[in-house]
């Protein structure tokens, strides 16, 4: 594909100055949690950690991608807030939060600010 793209096309493709950042999330729930406890955890996660920070989550109970609920990029501050929320949860054995990545093209390096 051509590298000399119009601004309109760069925006449509979410590249260059329109790159959108997010992060990957892996969680390991404790063994033996009831289905109700897992559902309650996920509901709180979506309400408090995601919607409360203007974020959206795509994935399952144990792995997913966090991105901004509207067009744009997740900030480092939002990533840290989600990580802090997860640290306070006793339903988890452990979890990992990746550094910010390009959500449309994960293999593409992040543009310098």
C-alpha positions as YAML, in Angstrom:
chain: A
units: angstrom
residues:
- id: 1
  name: UNK
  ca: [0.00, 0.00, 0.00]
- id: 2
  name: UNK
  ca: [1.21, 3.51, -0.75]
- id: 3
  name: UNK
  ca: [2.93, 5.40, 2.05]
- id: 4
  name: UNK
  ca: [2.00, 8.85, 0.70]
- id: 5
  name: UNK
  ca: [-1.58, 8.92, 1.98]
- id: 6
  name: UNK
  ca: [-3.98, 11.80, 2.29]
- id: 7
  name: UNK
  ca: [-4.98, 13.01, 5.76]
- id: 8
  name: UNK
  ca: [-8.47, 11.60, 5.21]
- id: 9
  name: UNK
  ca: [-7.12, 8.14, 4.38]
- id: 10
  name: UNK
  ca: [-4.66, 8.19, 7.32]
- id: 11
  name: UNK
  ca: [-7.58, 8.97, 9.63]
- id: 12
  name: UNK
  ca: [-9.73, 6.22, 8.12]
- id: 13
  name: UNK
  ca: [-6.90, 3.69, 8.49]
- id: 14
  name: UNK
  ca: [-5.97, 4.89, 12.02]
- id: 15
  name: UNK
  ca: [-2.31, 5.34, 11.10]
- id: 16
  name: UNK
  ca: [0.39, 7.97, 11.64]
- id: 17
  name: UNK
  ca: [-1.04, 10.87, 13.68]
- id: 18
  name: UNK
  ca: [-4.36, 8.97, 14.01]
- id: 19
  name: UNK
  ca: [-2.81, 5.89, 15.62]
- id: 20
  name: UNK
  ca: [-5.00, 4.57, 18.46]
- id: 21
  name: UNK
  ca: [-3.42, 3.02, 21.55]
- id: 22
  name: UNK
  ca: [-4.72, 0.49, 24.05]
- id: 23
  name: UNK
  ca: [-3.36, -2.40, 26.07]
- id: 24
  name: UNK
  ca: [-3.76, -6.14, 26.53]
- id: 25
  name: UNK
  ca: [-5.01, -7.57, 29.80]
- id: 26
  name: UNK
  ca: [-4.59, -11.11, 31.17]
- id: 27
  name: UNK
  ca: [-6.27, -12.14, 34.41]
- id: 28
  name: UNK
  ca: [-6.16, -15.42, 36.32]
- id: 29
  name: UNK
  ca: [-9.18, -15.92, 38.52]
- id: 30
  name: UNK
  ca: [-8.93, -18.03, 41.67]
- id: 31
  name: UNK
  ca: [-9.95, -21.66, 41.30]
- id: 32
  name: UNK
  ca: [-13.25, -22.56, 42.90]
- id: 33
  name: UNK
  ca: [-15.01, -19.23, 42.35]
- id: 34
  name: UNK
  ca: [-18.72, -19.71, 41.74]
- id: 35
  name: UNK
  ca: [-20.25, -18.58, 38.46]
- id: 36
  name: UNK
  ca: [-22.07, -15.85, 40.41]
- id: 37
  name: UNK
  ca: [-18.78, -14.57, 41.89]
- id: 38
  name: UNK
  ca: [-17.15, -14.49, 38.44]
- id: 39
  name: UNK
  ca: [-20.17, -12.68, 36.97]
- id: 40
  name: UNK
  ca: [-20.13, -10.16, 39.84]
- id: 41
  name: UNK
  ca: [-16.40, -9.54, 39.35]
- id: 42
  name: UNK
  ca: [-16.83, -9.01, 35.60]
- id: 43
  name: UNK
  ca: [-19.80, -6.67, 36.13]
- id: 44
  name: UNK
  ca: [-17.80, -4.58, 38.62]
- id: 45
  name: UNK
  ca: [-14.78, -4.60, 36.30]
- id: 46
  name: UNK
  ca: [-16.83, -3.34, 33.37]
- id: 47
  name: UNK
  ca: [-18.66, -0.73, 35.44]
- id: 48
  name: UNK
  ca: [-15.84, 0.60, 37.65]
- id: 49
  name: UNK
  ca: [-12.55, -0.01, 35.84]
- id: 50
  name: UNK
  ca: [-13.76, 0.31, 32.25]
- id: 51
  name: UNK
  ca: [-16.79, 2.64, 32.06]
- id: 52
  name: UNK
  ca: [-15.55, 4.62, 35.07]
- id: 53
  name: UNK
  ca: [-12.37, 5.49, 33.14]
- id: 54
  name: UNK
  ca: [-14.00, 6.00, 29.72]
- id: 55
  name: UNK
  ca: [-12.64, 2.68, 28.45]
- id: 56
  name: UNK
  ca: [-14.04, -0.36, 26.69]
- id: 57
  name: UNK
  ca: [-13.06, -4.03, 26.94]
- id: 58
  name: UNK
  ca: [-13.08, -6.61, 24.17]
- id: 59
  name: UNK
  ca: [-12.40, -10.19, 25.15]
- id: 60
  name: UNK
  ca: [-13.31, -12.92, 27.59]
- id: 61
  name: UNK
  ca: [-12.98, -13.57, 31.31]
- id: 62
  name: UNK
  ca: [-9.24, -14.17, 31.19]
- id: 63
  name: UNK
  ca: [-7.84, -12.22, 28.22]
- id: 64
  name: UNK
  ca: [-8.80, -9.11, 26.33]
- id: 65
  name: UNK
  ca: [-7.95, -5.76, 24.84]
- id: 66
  name: UNK
  ca: [-8.68, -2.44, 26.51]
- id: 67
  name: UNK
  ca: [-9.26, 0.59, 24.29]
- id: 68
  name: UNK
  ca: [-10.91, 3.97, 24.56]
- id: 69
  name: UNK
  ca: [-14.73, 3.86, 24.46]
- id: 70
  name: UNK
  ca: [-14.69, 6.62, 21.83]
- id: 71
  name: UNK
  ca: [-12.26, 7.22, 19.01]
- id: 72
  name: UNK
  ca: [-8.77, 7.94, 20.33]
- id: 73
  name: UNK
  ca: [-6.09, 6.47, 22.54]
- id: 74
  name: UNK
  ca: [-5.88, 5.17, 26.07]
- id: 75
  name: UNK
  ca: [-3.55, 7.30, 28.18]
- id: 76
  name: UNK
  ca: [-0.82, 5.90, 30.40]
- id: 77
  name: UNK
  ca: [-2.76, 7.32, 33.36]
- id: 78
  name: UNK
  ca: [-5.86, 5.29, 32.42]
- id: 79
  name: UNK
  ca: [-3.74, 2.15, 32.05]
- id: 80
  name: UNK
  ca: [-2.30, 2.71, 35.54]
- id: 81
  name: UNK
  ca: [-5.79, 3.27, 36.99]
- id: 82
  name: UNK
  ca: [-7.00, -0.08, 35.62]
- id: 83
  name: UNK
  ca: [-3.88, -1.78, 36.98]
- id: 84
  name: UNK
  ca: [-4.48, -0.22, 40.41]
- id: 85
  name: UNK
  ca: [-8.13, -1.35, 40.38]
- id: 86
  name: UNK
  ca: [-7.06, -4.93, 39.61]
- id: 87
  name: UNK
  ca: [-4.45, -4.93, 42.40]
- id: 88
  name: UNK
  ca: [-7.20, -4.44, 44.96]
- id: 89
  name: UNK
  ca: [-9.23, -7.46, 43.86]
- id: 90
  name: UNK
  ca: [-9.16, -10.67, 45.91]
- id: 91
  name: UNK
  ca: [-10.82, -12.73, 43.14]
- id: 92
  name: UNK
  ca: [-7.55, -12.77, 41.19]
- id: 93
  name: UNK
  ca: [-4.53, -15.02, 41.57]
- id: 94
  name: UNK
  ca: [-2.56, -12.68, 39.31]
- id: 95
  name: UNK
  ca: [-2.89, -10.47, 36.25]
- id: 96
  name: UNK
  ca: [-0.74, -8.73, 33.66]
- id: 97
  name: UNK
  ca: [-1.25, -5.43, 31.89]
- id: 98
  name: UNK
  ca: [0.79, -4.84, 28.75]
- id: 99
  name: UNK
  ca: [2.42, -1.55, 27.82]
- id: 100
  name: UNK
  ca: [0.42, 0.62, 25.42]
- id: 101
  name: UNK
  ca: [0.19, -0.84, 21.91]
- id: 102
  name: UNK
  ca: [-1.37, 0.13, 18.58]
- id: 103
  name: UNK
  ca: [-4.84, -1.46, 18.79]
- id: 104
  name: UNK
  ca: [-5.36, -1.63, 15.01]
- id: 105
  name: UNK
  ca: [-1.87, -2.78, 14.03]
- id: 106
  name: UNK
  ca: [-0.22, -4.37, 17.12]
- id: 107
  name: UNK
  ca: [3.05, -5.04, 15.31]
- id: 108
  name: UNK
  ca: [3.46, -1.34, 14.48]
- id: 109
  name: UNK
  ca: [5.64, 0.68, 16.89]
- id: 110
  name: UNK
  ca: [4.01, 3.53, 18.79]
- id: 111
  name: UNK
  ca: [4.50, 6.94, 17.18]
- id: 112
  name: UNK
  ca: [6.58, 9.35, 19.28]
- id: 113
  name: UNK
  ca: [4.49, 12.07, 20.91]
...
